[in-house]
Amino acid sequence: MALSGTTPCFHFAHANGFPASSYNTLFSYLPADWTRLNVEQFGHAPRWPVNKNWQNQVAELIEHVKRERPQGGVYAVGHSFGAVISYMAVCEAPELFNGLIMFDPPLVTGPLRHMIRLAKKTPLIDRLTPAGLSKNRCTQWPEETSLTDYFSKKGLFRHMDRRCVNDYVNAVAVKEKHGWTLGFDAKVETAIFRHVPHNLHRYAGRLTRPAVLVTGEQTTVCTPTMRNRFIRDNHLNHQTLPGGHMFPLEHPRKTASFIEEQLLHWQRHQD
């Protein structure tokens, strides 16, 4: 539980392909005296290769929080992939956490989970998830390329705050002798998409910490068809913020304000 008089400590789990420092602009709007924990790039540690239903990534998150947290509990905050592994971590190790904020998680619920479970055994999974795109993505660019301009024109980035696109570039672009290389391993990104959990129903009823699910008003990922059953099974509060699936990087100030208000609300009621 939170300790009286302490400032919040939170763990932030990133979206697939977006290292934690991609959110630096968002983080800059949070109080400077707050403690933030994060794994910069999930799935890259040799000890924690991507595996079925992201179980290694959940274990990696739990281990990181156990090792790095100050005295008292931690609030889990996650976006997309990071929201799902945060949810599973809070269910599996509730003693570590005080609350959970999930931003637009990719939820596999209802009959779709059976299709995804079977598709994982075939190439069809690359058509049902973004894995088919990520496995063919460009990973190298000439030295003269303006990567912020390059990514800003891509569909996923088109509505992002330009500062967030620049944060992403700084997080993933590795300078090589003859140009730039993508620092977030595309094979890891593809593996994460291919192993999207189809077993979330097994966590129903295990969430014992206050939690809120936040979706983008224009999301095409965490849609009512996917989220309504999940909200009901977990007794979640549901709210929306402007933007699409990537709204934390489209509206970093508004997203940071939501985090601050929610964590302070929980902090007051838990002290």
N, C-alpha and C positions, 0 to 999 in steps of 0.2 A: 504494500500500500504506500501511497505518497506520504512523505513526512511533512508534518506541519511546518509552514514557513519556507519550504524549499521551492526552488524554481523547477519547472517541468524538465524531465529528461525524456527524449523520445528517440526511437530507432526508426530510420527511414529506409524503406526497401524500394528500389528503383524498378521502373518498367524494363522489360526485356530489351536489351540492346542499348539502353541509356544508363551509363554509369551514374552513380549517385551525384557526382559533381556536375552532371548535366542540370541539376536543380539548384545550382548556386544562387541564381537570381531569386528564386522562391525563398531559399534559406535566408537571403539577405534582408528579407522583410520580417523575419521573426526576431524576437528579442535577443539581443546579443549575449545576455547572461544565461540563456537556455543551453542545456547540454544536448548535443546531437550525436547519435551513434549511427554508423552505417557501414555496410560492406560495399566497397567501391564497385566491384563487379562480381555478382553472383555467378557461380558455375565455372570460375576460372582457376580455383584452387585445386591442385592435384588430389588433395584429400577428399574433395567434395565434387566429383564429376556429376554432370546432370544425369539423373536416373528417373525411373518411373514415378509419375505423379509428383515430381519435384521433392521427393522425400529428403534427398541430400541437401537441397537448398533450404528446406525447413530446418534441418539439423544444423546447417551452417549458420543460419540466423540465430537459433537458440544458443549455440555455443558462443557466438560473438557477443550476444547480450549478457550471457553469464560472465564472460571474461571482462567486458568493458564497462558494465553498468556501475554507477555509483551506488551508495547505500540507498535502498528503497527501490520501488518498482519503476518500470519504463513504460511509456506509451508507445504502442506500435502504430506506425503510419506507413502505408504502402500504396503504390500506384500500379495498376494493371497487374502484371506478374507479381510484383512486390506486394500488392494487396492480398493476393491469394496465399502466398507463403506466410505473410504476417498473420492472416486469419488462422491458418493451420498451426502456426507456432503458438499463438495465444490459446488455442484449444488444447495443445499438447503440453504446454508448460505455463499454465495460468498464474502460477506463483511468481513469475518474472514480470508480469505485466499489470498495468493499471487500467488500460483501455485500448481501443482499436479504432482507427480510422481507415476505411478502405475506399480508395479512389478508383472507380470504374474498373473493377476486376473482370477478367474474362472467365465467366462462370459456365461450367458445363453441368447442366442440371436436367432433370426429367428424362424423357426417352432419348434425348441426344447423347447422354452419357454412354448408352449401350452402343450407339453408332461409333462414337469416338473410341471406345475401348476396342472395338473390332478393327477400326480403321488404323489404329496404331500398329497393327501387324501387317499392314499393306502400304504401298505408296500413296493410297488415297488420303492419308493423313496430311500430306503436303498440299492437297487441294482444299481440305477442310479447315486448315489453319494457315497463318502467314508463312509457314515453313517453306512453301514452294517459292516464295519471293526471296526470303532471306538466304536460301542456299545458293541463289544466283546473283546476289548483290555485288556491286562493285566494291572492291576493298583496297584499291590503289589508285592514286591520282598524281598527275604531274606536279612538280614543285610549284609552278606558277598558278595553280588552281586556287581560286578563292573558295574555300570549302563552305564558308558561311553562306555565300551566294549560291553555291551548288546545292546545298541541302535545302535552303529556303524555297527553292523551286519545286521540291519533291512534295507529293501529295500529303504525306504524313506530317510534314513540317510547315506546310503552306500558311497555316493560321497561327503558328507559334510566334510569341514575342521574339523579336530578332535577337535580343540579349540571350534568350534561352537556347536559340539555335547556336549562337556563338559559344555558350557554355558547353553544349554538346560537342561541338567541334574541338574545343580545348580538352574535353574529356576523352575523346576517342582517336584524335588524329596524332599519329606517331611520325615524327620527322625521320625519314630515311635518307640515304645518300643521294638518291635520284628522285625524291618526291615524298608523298605522304602515304601511310598505310593505316588501315583501320585497326584500332587497338582493341576493340571488343571482338573477340574471335567469332567470325561468322558461323563457324561450325557449332560453337556453344549456343549462339542465338537460335540457330535452326533446331538444335536438340531441345532447347527449352520449349519452343513452339510445339514440337512433336510429342512432348511428354505432358502437355496440359492435363491437369488432374481430371479424371472421370470419377473420382471416389469421394467427392465432397459430401455426398449424402451420409457418409460414415461419421462425419463430424457434427451432424445435426444434433442439437441439444447439449453439445459440449462447451459452448461458448458461455463462460460465466463472468466475463468482464463487460462493462458498458461498451457499446460499439455502434458505429454509424457507417452506413454505406452511402457514398456520395457519387452520383453519376453526372456526366456532362449532359446538358440539356439536348445536345445534338448527337449524343453517342450512338454509334452503330455497333458497339461491342457489348456493353452491359445493358441490354435491352430488357423491356418488361418481361418478355417470354423467358429469358434466362434468370432474371433477378427476383421475380415475384415469389417463386417457390423458395428460393434461398432466404429471402427476407422473412418469410413466414416461418421457415424451419428454425431460424436463428433468432427470432424475435428482435429484428434489427430496426433501428430508426433509419429512414431513408430521406435523403435530401438531394437537391440538385444544385449545380453551379453552371454558369454560362460556359459554352464551348462544347467540343466533341470529346472523343476518348482521351485526347492528349491535353485536356483542359488545365492540368497543373502547370504546363509549359506554355499554354496559350494565355492564361490569366494568372501569372504567378502571384501578384499582389492579392487578388481576391482569394486565391487558394491559401496563401499564408495567413490571411486574416481569419479564414475559417478554422485553420489549425489552431491559431492562437486562442480564438474565442472558445473552441471546443475543449481544448486541454485545460484552460483556466477554469472553465465551468466544472469539468470533472475534478480538477484539483481542489476547488472550493468545497465540493461535496464529499471528497474523500479525506480531506484533512481532519 
